[in-house]
């Protein structure tokens, strides 16, 4: 499975960005998808995930109500819409995928994902 992220960049506080992750190499409908991020000097952390069925979309508490994850089967792409961005959202954002068939309690776990993109930088600064 190959994952290619795009859409990162520099944005002012309060602004919005939409990240995209294009998946190939495996039937998209068989993949649970997630977004993680890693800020400078910190460990990578869970942001959001979506099951292969499109249901069950857990979010990290820090982004709940501001970020939204979605998937488009026709485009084999998962999106992360990020609104009301804050400086603390600055990080490299990684797309991840797995064919294991995750349950709700495991969707936040980095070790459950087998495939990773190269990451895209998001910088929130005035």
Secondary structure, DSSP 8 states (H G I E B T S, - for coil): -EEEEE--EEE-TT--EEEEEEEESS-GGG-EEEEEEE-TTS--EEEEEE-TTS----B-TTTTTTEEEEEETTTTEEEEEE-S--GGG-EEEEEEEESS---GGGTT-GGG--EE---EEEEE--
